[in-house]
Amino acid sequence: MTDCILLSHVFINKDEQHKIDTVNFTVRHWRRHNPNAYIILIGHGEIPKESKEYVDCFIWRQQIEERDIDVGHPYCVNLGLDHAIEKRFKKILKARADGINLIEDIATFSNTLLKDKKMLITQQTSIDRMEMGDLFMYGDLEFLKKCWNINTWYPTKTGLTSLAKNFFNLCKENNASHSWKSALINNTSFVDIFNLKWIDFRANWSVLKDMQEEMLQNKLVEFEKYLWGSKEQWHVWDKEGTLVYTHPNMGKITTEKDWHL
C-alpha cells in the first residue's frame, strides 16, 4: 500500500445513532472506492463498531476530547498523522469521517492535482485572509504534520486560523514566501469542493440515508445539493460547478478561479 487516508473530525455522544450510521457508511464507501489504500479512522465518544471491518487502523477514544471540538480536532488528527508516520507513508489524504467523495481512487486524483506543491487544499481556505480549510487536504505527510503542530495550535477559536498560522510560519522559515497569498500560491494547489464531489452527511443524512446504493455507485443525482456547506448556504454551486451564492457571514469565498488570477 502506498496511499494513506486519515478520516477524522467526528465525535459521538450517547443516543446519536445517526452519527454512528454516517460513520459506518462513510468508511464503507471509502473502502469500496479506495480498495488498496491504508485507511485510518480516528474519533471519540460512542464507538461505531461496524467501521472496524473497513479500516486498517481504528483509533477511537471513548472519552470525548472536549478541547478538540470546533477547533479542528488537532489532538485526534495528530494521533492519526503519527501513526501514518510510523507506517512510513510519504503522503496522506485527510478528510472528515462523516462525508464521502464521489470519486474513484481519491488519492490518485488528489496527487494529480497536487503537482509539485506540498499540499492540496479546498474551501474554506481564503487567499485574502489568513484562514486555511482544515477538513480536506492531501500532501506531503511530514509537512502536514508540522502544519498540525498542536504545541502552537492554542489558544484559538477555530482550526482555520491555527492551521493557517502554522503553515505560514513554516513557509517563512523556509524563506519560501513573505506574504499569505504568495505562501499559498507557491506551496499549495487548490480545488473546489464541487470538483471534489464532497458529500456532507452532517446536514444531509436524513435525506441521503435512503440513497445509499446510488452513493456506493458514485451515481448520486444532483449531488451539488449535498456538497459540504451547501445546506448551510456557506457556498452554493450550480450544476456546472459555478459558485452562485455565499452566505453574507462567510465573507468572500476563494475558488479555483481566484487561485489562477
C-alpha positions in Angstrom: 0.0 0.0 0.0 1.3 3.4 -0.9 -1.8 5.6 -0.3 -2.8 6.6 3.2 -6.2 8.1 4.1 -7.0 9.6 7.5 -10.6 10.1 8.4 -11.3 12.2 11.5 -13.3 15.2 12.9 -16.1 13.1 14.4 -17.3 12.7 18.0 -20.4 10.8 19.0 -22.4 11.4 22.1 -24.8 8.9 23.6 -28.1 8.5 21.7 -26.5 9.8 18.5 -27.3 6.8 16.4 -27.4 8.9 13.2 -23.7 9.7 13.7 -22.8 6.1 14.1 -24.8 5.3 10.9 -23.0 8.0 9.0 -19.5 7.0 10.1 -20.2 3.3 9.3 -21.5 4.2 5.8 -18.7 6.7 5.3 -15.9 4.2 5.8 -17.7 1.5 3.8 -17.8 3.9 0.9 -14.1 5.0 1.3 -13.1 1.3 1.4 -15.1 0.4 -1.7 -13.6 3.2 -3.8 -10.1 3.0 -2.4 -9.6 -0.7 -2.0 -5.8 -0.5 -1.9 -5.4 2.4 0.5 -4.4 2.2 4.1 -7.3 3.8 5.9 -7.0 5.2 9.4 -10.2 6.1 11.3 -10.0 8.2 14.4 -12.6 9.8 16.6 -14.0 10.0 20.1 -17.2 9.1 22.0 -19.5 6.2 21.3 -17.9 3.6 19.1 -19.1 2.9 15.6 -18.2 -0.8 15.8 -19.1 -1.8 12.3 -16.5 0.6 10.9 -13.7 -1.6 12.2 -14.1 -4.1 9.4 -13.4 -1.5 6.7 -10.3 0.2 8.1 -6.7 -0.8 8.6 -6.2 1.3 11.8 -9.0 2.1 14.2 -8.2 4.7 16.9 -11.2 5.7 19.0 -11.1 7.3 22.4 -14.3 6.6 24.4 -13.8 9.8 26.4 -14.8 12.8 24.3 -11.9 15.2 23.8 -13.8 18.5 24.5 -10.7 20.6 23.7 -10.7 19.2 20.2 -14.3 20.2 19.3 -14.9 23.2 17.0 -11.1 24.0 16.7 -10.0 21.4 14.1 -9.7 18.3 16.3 -5.9 18.7 16.5 -5.3 16.1 19.2 -7.1 13.3 17.3 -5.7 14.4 13.9 -2.1 14.2 15.3 -2.7 10.7 16.6 -3.6 9.7 13.1 -0.7 11.5 11.5 1.8 10.0 14.0 0.5 6.5 13.1 0.9 7.2 9.4 4.5 8.4 10.0 5.2 5.2 12.0 4.0 3.3 8.9 6.4 5.3 6.8 3.9 6.8 4.4 5.2 9.8 2.4 1.8 11.4 1.6 -1.6 11.4 3.2 -5.1 12.4 2.4 -7.1 13.8 5.4 -10.9 14.1 5.3 -13.9 14.0 7.6 -15.3 10.7 8.8 -18.9 11.8 8.1 -18.6 12.5 4.4 -17.6 11.0 1.1 -16.1 12.0 -2.2 -17.9 10.6 -5.3 -14.6 9.8 -6.9 -12.8 6.5 -7.6 -9.3 6.4 -6.0 -9.3 9.8 -4.5 -5.6 9.7 -3.5 -4.5 9.3 -7.1 -7.0 12.0 -8.2 -5.6 14.4 -5.5 -2.0 13.6 -6.3 -2.6 14.6 -9.9 -3.9 18.0 -8.7 -1.1 18.4 -6.2 1.6 18.6 -8.9 4.8 19.8 -7.4 3.3 21.5 -4.4 3.3 20.5 -0.8 -0.4 20.4 -0.1 -3.7 20.3 -1.9 -6.5 22.3 -0.2 -10.0 23.5 -0.7 -12.7 25.8 0.8 -12.7 27.4 3.3 -9.2 28.5 2.6 -9.1 32.2 1.9 -6.5 33.8 -0.4 -7.3 37.2 1.1 -7.2 36.5 4.8 -5.2 34.1 6.9 -7.5 31.1 7.0 -6.9 27.6 5.8 -9.5 24.9 5.4 -8.7 22.1 7.9 -11.2 19.4 6.8 -9.9 18.1 3.5 -6.3 18.1 2.4 -3.7 16.0 0.7 0.0 16.2 0.5 3.5 15.6 2.0 3.0 13.9 5.3 5.9 15.4 7.1 4.8 18.9 6.0 1.2 18.3 7.1 2.4 17.1 10.5 4.3 20.3 11.0 1.2 22.3 9.9 -0.8 20.4 12.6 1.7 21.2 15.4 -0.5 21.1 18.5 2.0 23.0 20.5 1.3 26.1 18.6 -2.4 25.4 18.0 -3.9 27.1 21.1 -5.3 29.5 22.1 -7.8 29.5 19.2 -11.4 29.9 18.3 -11.2 27.9 15.0 -8.8 25.4 13.3 -8.9 27.6 10.2 -6.6 30.2 11.8 -4.4 27.8 13.8 -3.6 25.7 10.7 -3.0 28.9 8.6 -0.7 30.3 11.2 1.4 27.1 11.4 1.5 26.8 7.6 2.6 30.4 7.1 5.3 30.2 9.8 6.7 27.1 8.1 6.8 28.9 4.7 8.6 31.9 6.3 11.1 29.6 8.0 11.9 28.1 4.6 12.2 31.6 3.1 9.6 30.5 0.6 7.1 33.3 1.0 6.8 36.7 2.5 3.0 37.2 2.2 0.0 35.0 2.9 -1.0 34.9 -0.8 2.5 34.1 -2.0 2.7 31.3 0.6 -0.4 29.7 -0.7 0.4 30.1 -4.4 4.0 28.9 -4.0 3.3 25.9 -1.7 -0.3 24.7 -2.3 -2.7 23.6 -5.0 -6.4 24.4 -4.7 -9.5 22.5 -5.8 -13.2 23.5 -5.4 -15.5 21.4 -3.2 -17.6 20.9 -6.3 -14.8 19.1 -8.1 -14.0 17.0 -5.1 -17.7 15.9 -5.1 -17.5 16.1 -1.3 -20.8 14.9 0.1 -21.7 16.1 3.6 -23.7 13.8 5.9 -23.8 16.2 8.9 -26.6 18.2 7.3 -27.9 15.7 4.8 -28.1 12.3 6.3 -31.8 12.4 6.9 -32.3 12.5 3.1 -29.2 10.6 1.9 -29.7 7.6 4.1 -32.3 6.4 1.6 -29.8 6.9 -1.3 -27.0 4.6 -0.1 -26.9 2.4 -3.2 -26.6 5.4 -5.5 -23.8 6.8 -3.4 -22.0 3.5 -3.3 -22.0 3.5 -7.1 -20.9 7.2 -7.2 -24.1 8.0 -9.1 -25.8 10.4 -6.8 -28.2 12.6 -8.9 -28.0 16.3 -8.3 -25.0 15.8 -6.0 -24.4 19.5 -5.9 -27.3 19.9 -3.5 -25.5 17.8 -0.9 -22.0 19.2 -1.1 -20.3 20.3 2.1 -21.5 23.7 3.2 -24.4 23.8 0.6 -27.2 23.1 3.1 -26.0 26.0 5.3 -25.6 28.1 2.2 -22.0 28.8 3.1 -21.2 28.1 -0.6 -23.8 27.0 -3.1 -22.9 25.6 -6.5 -24.9 25.1 -9.7 -24.8 22.0 -11.9 -21.8 23.3 -13.8 -19.7 24.0 -10.7 -20.1 27.7 -10.6 -20.3 29.3 -7.1 -23.7 31.0 -7.3 -24.3 32.1 -3.7 -22.3 32.7 -0.5 -23.8 33.5 2.9 -23.0 37.1 3.8 -21.5 36.0 7.1 -18.9 33.9 5.3 -17.2 36.8 3.5 -15.6 36.3 0.1 -15.2 32.6 -0.7 -12.0 31.7 -2.5 -12.4 29.4 -5.6 -10.1 27.8 -8.2 -10.6 30.9 -10.4 -9.1 33.2 -7.7 -6.2 30.8 -7.4 -5.2 31.3 -11.0 -5.7 35.0 -11.4 
